[in-house]
Amino acid sequence: MPIHPLQWVRFESVACLNPLLETSLLVVDPQAWFAARTWLTANPRSLARAESLEARALDTLLNTREAFEGVLRIVGLGGGTAMDTAKYLAWRTGLPLILVPSALTVDAPFTDSVAVRYDGRIRYTGSVAPEAIIVDAALIRTAPASLNRGGVGDILSIHTALYDWRLAHQRTGEPYDAAIAQQSASLLERLRAHSKEIYAVSDAGVRLLTELFCEEVYLCLQVGSSRPEEGAEHHLLYTLEYLSGRTYLHGAAVTLCALVIAHLQDNAPDELRTLADACGVEYRAILAQAGADALVQALLHAPAYAREEGLPYTVLMETPLTHERAREAVAWVSNCDGVKS
């Protein structure tokens, strides 16, 4: 049986790292490092800035020999890029790993694989288990509340992912685990019941989102794929980022894409939007950044992108998507939210 990631989680102050830093390579994003200095009084053996998940950038960092001199472990501190950069370095070097999310924007701290971009196309590779994942609610609250609220995108995506998983089973005979699907759906119900805590970024909200991430990851590990939480909504985001050459705040962007896909699926999109709004996800800001036209183009190109990348069957592989239908799905989000295409 796979290991439940919650076993590595420690709900305690980031100050617990002070005795370890002098022999650690600390992988950070600058804002997180600045915020954590309130509690981190020791200096790391070496410091690396997490800037990009492009394979070339990661390998350049890996081959910076002086960064690893005297280093006994790798500590990742920051958001998703810092988490995956630290995981990549630990995977490639075999050094022990500690992860410290400074905001719960994505499930990356709790997954064993590493997100790496090759010429803009995302791949999940490697496998690494941390010594510990330190979740410090006080540190997490130093990030803008919108970052933490948006993290629920990787839970909201369950809504559309389960539809796609059932669809693939019906259309292609892909294995489908009804018990796992039911457990995954129950995470949405827990989120709905406690959305006020997520919005408040309270201690209870931080603990809840951590537990939801860990449960979601564990369900995926049990079936050996990301089917319980990833479907066309993630594929649409991958396409959007590939076509635009930009990356977006993952949770809020996945939420935006899930809303578009839920409408395309005719899968209770209003219900999903109500939950996203209750949690305070700022998917409207992502739509404004990307532009409705770019999202329409990504939706039209997503089926080809998914086939090229060998991604699983989803609603995107159904009846050919017309320009009119794509605009209708995007307009449902943009017109209802006051963001005009």
TASUL-V586817 format. One record per backbone hydrogen bond with DSSP energy under -1.0 kcal/mol. CO is the residue of the C=O (numbers start at 1). NH is the residue of the N-H. Records with the same first field share a line. If there is no record, write none. Layout:
CO->NH + NH
This chain:
4->7
5->8
8->133
10->12 + 135
13->16
14->17
15->18
17->20 + 21
20->23
21->24 + 45
23->72 + 73
24->45 + 46
25->75
26->48
27->77
28->50
29->33
30->34
31->35
32->36
33->37
35->38
36->39 + 40
46->26
48->28
53->117
54->58
55->59
56->60
57->61
58->62
59->63
61->64
63->65
64->67
65->68
68->71
73->25
74->98
75->27
76->100
77->29
78->102
79->83
80->84
81->85
82->86
83->87
84->88
85->89
86->90
87->91
88->92
89->93
90->94
96->74
97->131
98->76
99->134
100->78
103->105
107->110
112->128
114->125
116->123
117->55
118->121
121->118
123->116
125->114
132->99
133->10
136->140
137->141
139->142
140->143
144->147 + 148
145->149
146->150
149->152
150->153
151->154
152->155 + 156
153->157
155->158
156->159
157->161
158->162
160->164
161->165
162->166
163->167
164->168
165->169
166->170
167->171
168->172 + 174
169->173
177->181
178->182
179->183
180->184
181->185
182->186
184->187
185->189
186->190
187->191
188->192
189->193
190->194
194->198
195->199
196->200
197->202
202->206
203->207
204->208
205->209
206->210
207->211
208->212
209->213
210->214
211->215
212->216
213->217
214->218
215->219
216->220
217->221
218->222
219->223
220->224 + 225
226->229 + 230
231->235
232->236
233->237
234->238
235->239
236->240
237->241
238->242
239->243
240->244
241->245
249->253
250->254
251->255
252->256
253->257
254->258
255->259
256->260
257->261
258->262
259->263
260->264
261->265
262->267
268->272
269->273
270->274
271->275
272->276
273->277
274->278
275->279
276->281
281->283
283->287
284->288
285->289
286->290
287->291
291->295
292->296
293->297
294->298
295->299
296->300
297->301
298->302
301->305
302->306
303->307
304->308
305->309
306->311
314->317
315->318
322->326
323->327
324->328
325->329
326->330
327->331
328->332
330->334
331->335
333->337
334->339
